[in-house]
Amino acid sequence: MTEVIFESDVPVSKEFGDVYFSKEGGMEETVYVFWEGNDIPKKLKASGKSSFSIGELGFGTGLNYFVSLELWRKEKKPPSLFFYTLEKHPLEERTLKTMQTHFPELITWETSILQSYLNYMARKPIPQDPWEWIVPHPSGTSTFTLKLYLGDVSEVLKIWDVSIDSWYLDGFAPSKNPQMWSEEILSAVAEKSKQGSSFSTFTAAGFVRRSLQNLGFSVEKRKGFGKKREMLVGRFTRTN
Ligand SMILES: C[S@@+](CC[C@H](N)C(=O)[O-])C[C@H]1O[C@@H](n2cnc3c(N)ncnc32)[C@H](O)[C@@H]1O
């Protein structure tokens, strides 16, 4: 379990020296950068899809998951959603519990999901199978399945047997955690992408943009969240 310090009530990783979500509004950042950046509302409505998959690099506090779940729940009869995510440095119970105070308007770490997460984290040896949490849609027609894999991104991506529709690239700033943005990792992301799948990320770092372009993503710069000047979104358009 990894330790954090708090700055303006926002958890900051001691190891990476970076925030888990924006001090200017974590929920709004998830909506703007990841949910809307990937155009997910439109994609969920696209006809003929019985399920939709999101792949996230860096589960952290779970905020992106909880916000996505809430927005999916508000959609009318959406397809089932699979949220694949991974984490090498899981957060402690006391850190996760601060989410309910920080975001009282959002359902986050309620007793049942927190207990399930803690039971999974307590398993020895470290589990190879993912932690799963399934929530039914209010319409009763679909489900939202969280699958969290423990381990280093380079190991976990190898075992993901999936084709992702939309990526949340959220592994701390590239300058503070370059490993999460290496050619090796981004090419694994490309390999697990469907033709036309999308990605979004809070960063606009030049080497990330160039790597994604080289791997067959068309990349666009957009206005970043809050004080951030730019961010990146794009689509996987490689044909061979
Ligand atoms: C910005 S935080 C993610 C925030 C998260 N999406 C949320 O909603 O709270 C980045 C996450 O990436 C994780 N991480 C960093 N390096 C990693 C690696 N090599 N393998 C797996 N996870 C890693 C960190 O532990 C951290 O939880």
The ligand as an ORCA input file, in Angstrom:
! r2SCAN-3c Opt
* xyz 0 1
  C      -2.677     10.119    -11.729
  S      -2.791      8.648    -10.845
  C      -4.294      7.948    -11.451
  C      -5.508      8.622    -10.979
  C      -6.719      7.749    -11.114
  N      -7.078      7.485    -12.470
  C      -7.881      8.242    -10.300
  O      -9.021      8.276    -10.830
  O      -7.668      8.539     -9.136
  C      -1.610      7.559    -11.623
  C      -1.679      6.141    -11.109
  O      -0.758      5.333    -11.856
  C      -0.178      4.391    -10.976
  N       1.092      3.932    -11.533
  C       2.226      4.656    -11.686
  N       3.195      3.922    -12.267
  C       2.665      2.694    -12.490
  C       3.171      1.503    -13.075
  N       4.436      1.423    -13.522
  N       2.363      0.423    -13.179
  C       1.058      0.510    -12.718
  N       0.525      1.612    -12.134
  C       1.317      2.690    -12.029
  C       0.015      5.174     -9.707
  O       0.205      4.369     -8.581
  C      -1.261      6.013     -9.665
  O      -2.273      5.383     -8.941
*
